[in-house]
Amino acid sequence: MRFKKFINEAPIQAKGWDDDSIAKFEKTIGKKADSKGFFDACVLRMKGKEGFDEQKAKGFCASIKDKKYGSTHWRGKDKPKAQAKKDTKEHPFKKGE
């Protein structure tokens, strides 16, 4: 599945999320944001929560991964972790994004 642009994909740090809050959230999910299965587990946990339908849950979880990787270039169906790390290193967020 290719990820669409979600309306709530503004950089998560603009919402007050930092590395510590990401780490705390990872513990509630039971997986690191850059590990296999995090996205699906995150969406499952978030959809149905107040203010989160499936689309918003996907956008939120994608934003968490964006922050963890420092880029949106981790995305891609079945992209190997090594490739995601390489792509995100080559295409990091510009300062202030």
C-alpha positions, 0 to 999 in steps of 0.5 A: 500500500502506498501512503497518501498525503494525510492532512494531519501530516504536519511535522509532529514536532510542531505538535509538541512531540520530541524524541522523549515523547516518541520513545514514551509512545513507542513503549505504549505500542510495544515497538520502536517507530523504525521497526517492522510492524510499528505502523500497523500496530500504531494504527490499530491502537489509534483508530477509534480513539476520540478524534481518530478515524482510520485516515487520521490514525494513519496520518498520525502514525506516519508522522511519528515515523517521519519524526523518528527517521527525520524524513518521509523517505522511509515510506514504500511498500515492503521497503527494507529497513536498510534501504529506508535508512539509506533513503532517509539519510540522503533526504533528511528534513530541512532545518525548520521542517 
